[in-house]
Amino acid sequence: MRKALLPVLTAALLAASTPAVASAATPLKWGPCPEEAAKPGLECATLDVPLDYRDPDGKTIEIAISRLKSTKPEKRRGVLMTNTGGPGGEGLAYPDTLKKLGVPQEVLDSYDVIGMDPRGVHNSTPVTCGLTLADHPTNIPLHARNPADVTAEAQRVAAVAAKCGSSATASMLPYISTANTARDMDQVREALGEKKVNYFGISYGTYLGSVYTSLFPERSDRFLIDSATGPGGWDAAFTRMFAQGVEDRFPDFAKFAASKPEYGLGRTPAQVTAKFYELAARLDQKPSPEGYDGRVFRQILFADLYYDKNLPKLAATWQALDTGKPVPQPTSTSSTPGAGTTAYPSDNYLASQLHVICNDSDWPEDVRTYQRNVAIDRFRHPMFGAAAANITPCAYWPSEPVEPPVKVTDRGPSNVLIVQNLRDPATPLAGARKLREAFGDRARMVTADQGGHLAYLFKDNRCANDIATKFLVTGERPRHDRACGAEGP
């Protein structure tokens, strides 16, 4: 049985039967958005939904949504619901963000784009754990040098779980999950008066989309999912995959650093790789004057591998640590998949993320399991394996999952398109392949020969971007899975 509560870095299950769903009969009242989401053309509303869908007439919570309406009624074909990843990512401003990222006008003409703060997040009824930086400095497991490090981390994360279990919103704790968020999405669909929804989700949002279209296949139209977690979402197996993701992506950084001799990290990728192990071992033994030890060194690596724009900063940090000079402004070891690196995330972000991750699946609870996994993965993936396999607050989460994970299968319409970079540190290719396999003929997958997190709109790859846009606008997918080159045709 679980005793108690999880994950600084990243970002972003399910029931055999669906609990009863309350009817969203009250029309939405659109008005101005909260200040941080007050963008041109964006309007917001709230919707009451059941806290526990097994008790549809019981306590309700509020879901905040936004809408960027199509300005071409003659071209509009429905709504495009979105998710920014995390879990825990705010979504009200995301329709405007997509516009700024350059989503083609034909997509904006085709849909009312819908943003949403998922249950537990910010403008929706929020959850809290009362966490500070000292309580929970990372949402990605810390590197463990030995079994004693795992034991020490277990004591810290158990305290994190306990704070969530005794928080002011502890009564909501068991019900903040991906499956319930998917049911909230269906309530939004009904309130919007739509028979079906289209969807675009990134990072963790790929799992939310997979769960929705598994629970409600007949209400799913075109589902575009970018940078897939895999069919199990952010579970213990996915966390361990971060180690593979780092090794997939690291050669891009090694090539970059080797091409810039001014950093002094090596003149070949092999020399840069050797420098990693040299610095990691040195900092494990003796942290820098600013307190950078081997654990922080590895967390910074994970964070800065997300996007190409971070590689110069990562190289400058290595240079400073190698030469004993002051380290540049540190990269946060907190990143929201899909939102990029940020300052230390809010308590609400961490709390809502922990609620979802720990509620979605049944995590191992024995410290010895994590000690064993750390030893195995240190050998298999020496760069980051002893971090990715370490214990998290989910081992001590205060409640058991209220339902089994939603199973992603090939039952349903052929309406899913997966886009995926080959070298993604946060949602590795291996997870996307597992999701593709689970969906069977429901899905097609487009891979792009490039590194970093997120593919559609985040990279100037005409091949991958055009396929994704065409799917959203026309519904047409490649007849078979497609591999795009580094630059596209």
C-alpha positions in Angstrom: 0.0 0.0 0.0 1.1 3.5 -0.6 2.3 5.4 2.4 2.2 8.9 1.3 3.7 11.7 -2.2 7.0 13.6 -6.8 9.1 15.3 -9.6 14.0 20.3 -11.3 13.6 19.9 -14.9 11.5 18.9 -17.6 8.8 20.0 -19.4 5.2 17.1 -19.6 -4.2 6.2 -17.3 -6.7 5.1 -17.3 -9.8 3.2 -17.0 -11.2 0.0 -18.3 -14.6 1.6 -18.1 -15.6 5.2 -18.1 -17.4 6.5 -15.0 -20.7 8.3 -15.5 -20.4 11.8 -17.0 -22.5 14.7 -16.0 -24.2 16.7 -18.7 -22.8 20.2 -19.3 -26.0 21.9 -20.0 -25.1 25.4 -18.9 -24.1 27.6 -21.9 -20.6 29.1 -21.6 -20.4 32.8 -20.8 -17.4 34.3 -22.7 -15.7 37.3 -21.5 -12.2 38.8 -20.8 -9.4 36.5 -19.9 -7.2 36.8 -16.8 -4.4 39.3 -17.1 -1.7 36.8 -18.1 -3.9 35.5 -20.9 -5.4 38.7 -22.0 -4.3 38.5 -25.7 -5.9 40.1 -28.8 -8.9 38.0 -30.0 -8.8 35.7 -27.0 -11.9 35.2 -24.8 -12.3 33.1 -21.7 -15.0 31.2 -19.8 -15.3 28.8 -17.0 -17.2 25.5 -16.7 -18.1 23.5 -13.6 -17.3 19.7 -13.8 -17.5 16.9 -11.3 -14.5 16.5 -9.0 -15.1 12.7 -9.1 -16.8 11.4 -12.2 -18.0 8.4 -10.3 -20.2 10.8 -8.4 -21.4 13.2 -11.2 -23.9 14.9 -8.9 -21.4 15.5 -6.1 -18.8 18.2 -5.6 -17.7 20.2 -8.6 -14.6 22.1 -9.5 -14.0 24.9 -12.1 -12.3 24.5 -15.4 -11.0 27.7 -17.2 -10.9 27.7 -21.0 -10.1 30.2 -23.7 -11.1 30.5 -27.3 -9.4 32.1 -30.4 -12.3 32.1 -32.9 -11.8 31.6 -36.6 -12.4 34.8 -38.5 -13.5 32.8 -41.6 -16.8 31.2 -40.8 -17.0 29.8 -44.3 -13.8 27.8 -43.7 -14.4 26.9 -40.0 -14.8 23.1 -39.5 -14.8 22.8 -35.7 -12.7 23.3 -32.6 -9.1 22.5 -32.0 -8.4 21.7 -28.4 -4.8 22.1 -27.2 -2.5 21.2 -24.3 0.9 22.7 -23.5 2.4 19.7 -21.7 3.8 19.4 -18.2 1.6 18.1 -16.7 0.9 21.3 -14.9 1.3 23.6 -17.8 -1.1 26.6 -18.0 -3.0 26.7 -21.3 -5.2 29.7 -21.5 -2.8 31.8 -23.5 -1.7 28.9 -25.7 -3.9 29.7 -28.7 -2.2 33.1 -28.9 1.2 31.4 -28.4 0.5 29.1 -31.4 -0.3 32.2 -33.5 3.0 33.8 -32.5 4.9 30.5 -33.3 3.6 30.8 -36.8 0.8 28.2 -37.0 -0.4 28.7 -40.6 -3.3 30.9 -41.2 -5.2 28.1 -42.9 -5.2 26.3 -39.5 -6.5 29.4 -37.7 -9.2 29.8 -40.3 -10.3 26.1 -40.0 -10.8 26.1 -36.2 -11.7 27.9 -33.1 -8.6 27.2 -31.1 -9.3 26.2 -27.5 -6.9 26.6 -24.6 -7.5 25.2 -21.1 -5.9 25.2 -17.7 -6.4 21.6 -16.8 -8.0 20.6 -13.5 -5.8 21.6 -10.6 -3.9 24.2 -12.6 -3.8 28.0 -12.0 -7.1 29.5 -13.2 -9.0 26.2 -12.9 -9.6 25.1 -9.4 -5.9 24.8 -8.3 -4.2 22.4 -6.0 -1.3 23.1 -3.7 1.4 21.2 -1.8 3.0 24.2 -0.2 6.3 23.4 -1.7 9.4 25.6 -1.7 12.7 25.4 -3.6 14.3 23.8 -0.5 11.5 21.2 -0.4 11.6 20.1 -4.0 14.5 21.5 -6.1 13.8 19.2 -9.0 10.9 17.5 -10.8 13.5 15.2 -12.5 15.2 12.7 -10.2 18.6 13.6 -8.9 21.8 11.6 -9.8 22.6 9.0 -7.2 26.2 8.1 -6.7 25.5 5.0 -4.7 22.7 3.2 -2.7 23.1 5.6 0.2 22.2 8.5 -2.1 18.9 6.7 -3.0 18.1 6.3 0.7 18.8 9.9 1.4 16.6 11.0 -1.5 13.9 8.7 -0.3 13.7 10.7 2.9 13.4 14.0 1.1 10.8 12.9 -1.4 8.7 11.2 1.4 8.5 14.6 3.0 7.3 16.2 -0.3 4.6 13.6 -0.6 3.5 14.2 3.0 3.2 17.9 2.4 0.9 17.2 -0.6 -1.1 14.8 1.6 -1.7 17.4 4.3 -2.2 20.4 2.1 -5.3 22.7 2.0 -6.4 20.9 -1.2 -5.8 17.3 0.0 -9.4 16.4 -0.5 -8.9 16.9 -4.3 -5.7 14.8 -4.3 -7.0 11.4 -5.8 -9.0 13.1 -8.6 -6.3 15.1 -10.4 -5.5 12.7 -13.2 -5.1 12.4 -16.9 -8.3 10.3 -17.3 -10.3 12.9 -15.4 -8.8 15.8 -17.4 -9.8 13.9 -20.6 -13.3 13.7 -19.2 -13.2 17.4 -18.5 -12.3 18.0 -22.2 -15.4 16.1 -23.2 -17.5 18.3 -20.9 -15.9 21.3 -22.7 -16.8 19.7 -26.0 -20.4 19.3 -25.0 -20.5 22.9 -23.6 -19.2 24.2 -26.9 -22.0 22.3 -28.8 -19.5 20.2 -30.8 -20.1 16.6 -31.8 -16.4 16.0 -32.1 -13.1 17.6 -31.2 -9.8 18.0 -33.0 -6.7 18.1 -30.9 -3.1 19.3 -30.8 -1.0 18.4 -27.8 2.7 18.5 -27.1 4.9 16.5 -24.8 2.8 15.2 -21.9 -0.2 16.6 -23.9 0.4 13.7 -26.3 -0.6 11.3 -23.5 -3.7 13.4 -22.6 -4.7 13.3 -26.3 -4.1 9.5 -26.5 -6.3 9.0 -23.4 -9.1 11.2 -24.7 -9.2 9.5 -28.1 -9.1 6.1 -26.3 -12.0 6.9 -23.9 -14.0 8.8 -26.5 -13.0 7.5 -30.0 -16.4 8.3 -31.5 -16.0 12.0 -30.4 -12.4 12.3 -31.8 -11.7 13.9 -35.1 -8.1 14.9 -36.1 -5.5 14.3 -33.3 -2.0 15.7 -33.8 0.4 14.7 -31.1 3.9 16.1 -31.0 6.8 14.5 -29.1 5.1 11.5 -27.5 5.6 10.2 -24.0 4.4 6.7 -25.0 1.3 4.8 -24.2 1.8 4.8 -20.4 2.3 8.5 -20.0 4.8 9.7 -17.3 5.1 6.5 -15.3 8.2 4.9 -13.8 9.2 3.3 -17.1 9.0 6.7 -18.9 11.1 8.4 -16.2 13.9 5.9 -16.7 13.7 6.7 -20.5 15.2 10.2 -19.8 18.6 8.4 -19.7 18.1 7.1 -23.2 16.9 10.6 -24.3 20.1 12.3 -23.0 22.3 9.8 -24.9 20.2 10.2 -28.1 20.6 14.0 -27.9 24.1 14.5 -26.5 25.9 13.9 -29.9 24.3 17.1 -31.2 25.9 19.1 -28.3 29.2 17.3 -28.7 29.3 18.2 -32.4 28.4 21.8 -31.6 31.0 22.2 -28.9 33.7 20.6 -31.0 33.0 23.1 -33.8 33.6 26.0 -31.3 37.2 25.6 -30.1 36.9 28.8 -28.1 35.0 26.9 -25.4 38.1 24.6 -24.9 35.9 21.5 -24.5 37.5 19.4 -27.2 38.2 19.5 -30.9 36.2 16.3 -31.7 32.8 15.0 -30.4 34.7 12.2 -28.7 36.9 14.7 -26.8 33.7 16.6 -25.7 32.2 13.4 -24.5 35.3 12.6 -22.5 35.1 16.1 -21.0 31.6 15.3 -19.7 32.8 12.3 -17.7 35.9 14.3 -16.5 33.8 17.2 -15.2 31.1 15.0 -13.7 33.7 13.0 -11.8 35.5 16.1 -10.6 32.4 17.8 -9.4 31.2 14.6 -7.7 34.4 14.7 -5.6 34.7 18.5 -5.2 31.8 20.9 -6.1 32.6 24.3 -7.6 32.8 27.4 -5.3 29.2 28.2 -6.4 28.0 24.8 -5.2 27.8 23.0 -8.6 28.2 19.4 -7.8 27.9 16.4 -10.1 24.1 16.2 -9.6 23.5 19.8 -10.6 25.9 19.4 -13.5 23.8 16.5 -14.9 20.5 18.4 -14.3 21.8 21.4 -16.3 22.8 19.1 -19.1 19.3 17.6 -19.2 17.6 21.1 -19.2 19.8 22.7 -21.9 19.6 19.8 -24.3 15.9 20.7 -24.8 16.5 23.3 -27.4 19.3 24.2 -29.8 19.2 27.8 -28.6 20.5 26.6 -25.2 23.6 24.9 -26.5 25.9 28.0 -26.3 24.9 28.6 -22.7 25.6 24.9 -21.9 29.0 25.1 -23.4 29.8 28.3 -21.5 28.8 26.7 -18.3 31.1 23.7 -18.9 33.9 26.1 -19.8 33.5 28.0 -16.5 33.3 24.8 -14.5 36.4 23.5 -16.3 38.5 26.6 -15.8 37.3 27.7 -12.4 35.8 30.9 -13.6 32.4 32.3 -12.5 29.6 30.3 -13.9 27.2 32.2 -16.1 23.6 32.8 -15.0 22.5 29.3 -14.2 19.9 27.4 -16.2 16.9 26.5 -14.2 16.7 22.8 -13.5 13.0 23.2 -14.2 11.5 23.0 -17.6 8.0 22.6 -18.7 7.9 20.3 -21.7 6.6 22.5 -24.5 7.1 25.7 -22.6 10.9 25.8 -22.4 13.1 26.4 -19.5 11.7 28.7 -16.9 12.5 30.1 -13.5 11.8 27.8 -10.6 8.2 26.6 -11.1 5.4 27.6 -8.8 4.1 25.4 -6.1 0.9 25.0 -8.2 2.9 23.8 -11.2 4.8 21.2 -9.1 1.7 20.2 -7.1 -0.5 19.7 -10.1 2.2 17.8 -11.9 2.8 15.5 -8.9 -0.9 14.9 -8.6 -1.3 13.8 -12.2 1.9 11.7 -12.4 1.5 9.9 -9.1 -2.3 9.3 -9.6 -2.0 8.0 -13.2 -0.1 4.8 -12.4 1.0 2.6 -9.5 4.7 3.4 -8.8 7.2 1.1 -7.0 7.3 1.8 -3.3 10.3 -0.2 -2.2 13.6 1.8 -1.9 15.5 -1.3 -2.8 13.8 -1.3 -6.2 15.1 2.1 -7.0 18.6 1.2 -5.7 18.6 -1.8 -8.0 17.3 0.3 -11.0 19.9 3.0 -10.4 22.7 0.4 -10.4 21.4 -1.1 -13.7 20.9 2.2 -15.4 24.2 3.6 -14.3 25.8 0.8 -16.3 23.4 1.0 -19.3 23.3 4.7 -19.6 26.3 6.2 -17.7 25.5 9.8 -18.6 22.1 10.1 -16.9 20.9 6.7 -15.9 21.7 7.0 -12.2 19.5 10.1 -12.1 16.5 9.0 -14.3 16.1 5.8 -12.3 16.2 7.4 -8.8 13.3 7.6 -6.4 10.5 10.2 -6.6 7.7 11.4 -4.4 5.3 9.0 -6.2 6.8 6.2 -4.2 5.2 7.8 -1.1 2.0 9.3 -2.7 -0.7 9.5 -0.1 -3.4 7.8 -2.1 -3.8 4.8 -4.4 -4.9 5.3 -8.0 -8.7 5.4 -8.0 -8.8 3.5 -11.4 -6.5 1.5 -13.6 -4.6 3.2 -16.4 -6.6 3.8 -19.7 -5.3 1.3 -22.2 -4.3 2.9 -25.6 -5.2 0.4 -28.4 -6.0 0.3 -32.1 -9.7 0.4 -31.5 -11.2 3.5 -33.1 -10.9 5.6 -36.2 -7.7 6.1 -38.1 -7.3 9.8 -37.0 -4.0 10.1 -35.2 -0.7 11.7 -36.5 2.4 11.5 -34.3 5.3 13.9 -35.1 8.6 13.2 -33.4 12.3 14.3 -33.5 14.8 11.5 -33.7 16.9 12.9 -30.8 14.5 14.2 -28.1 15.9 14.2 -24.6 12.6 14.6 -22.8 10.3 12.4 -24.8 12.6 10.0 -26.5 11.9 8.3 -29.9 11.6 4.9 -28.1 8.4 6.1 -26.4 6.9 7.5 -29.6 7.5 4.1 -31.2 5.7 2.3 -28.4 2.8 4.7 -28.8 2.7 4.1 -32.6 2.6 0.4 -32.0 -0.2 0.7 -29.4 -2.4 2.7 -31.8 -1.7 0.4 -34.7 -3.5 1.5 -37.8 -5.2 4.3 -36.0 -1.9 6.3 -36.2 0.8 7.3 -38.6 4.2 8.7 -37.4 6.4 11.3 -39.0 10.0 11.4 -37.7 12.3 14.3 -38.3 16.1 13.9 -38.4 16.8 16.5 -35.8 17.4 17.0 -32.1 15.7 18.7 -29.2 12.2 18.7 -27.8 9.1 19.4 -30.0 8.9 19.2 -33.7 5.9 21.0 -35.2 6.5 24.8 -35.5 9.6 24.5 -33.2 11.9 23.5 -36.1 12.3 24.8 -39.6 11.6 21.4 -41.1 9.3 22.0 -44.1 8.7 18.3 -44.6 7.4 17.6 -41.0 5.6 20.9 -40.7 3.8 20.6 -44.0 2.6 17.1 -43.2 1.2 18.2 -39.9 -0.4 21.3 -41.3 -2.0 19.4 -44.1 -3.4 16.9 -41.6 -5.0 19.6 -39.5 -6.5 21.4 -42.5 -7.6 18.5 -44.7 -7.4 15.4 -42.5 -5.0 13.7 -45.0 -2.1 11.7 -43.5 0.7 9.9 -45.2 -0.3 6.4 -46.4 2.7 5.0 -44.4 4.9 6.3 -41.7 7.2 9.0 -43.0 10.9 9.9 -42.3 11.8 13.5 -42.9 15.4 14.6 -43.3 17.2 17.2 -41.2 16.0 20.1 -43.4 13.0 18.6 -45.1 12.9 18.3 -49.0 
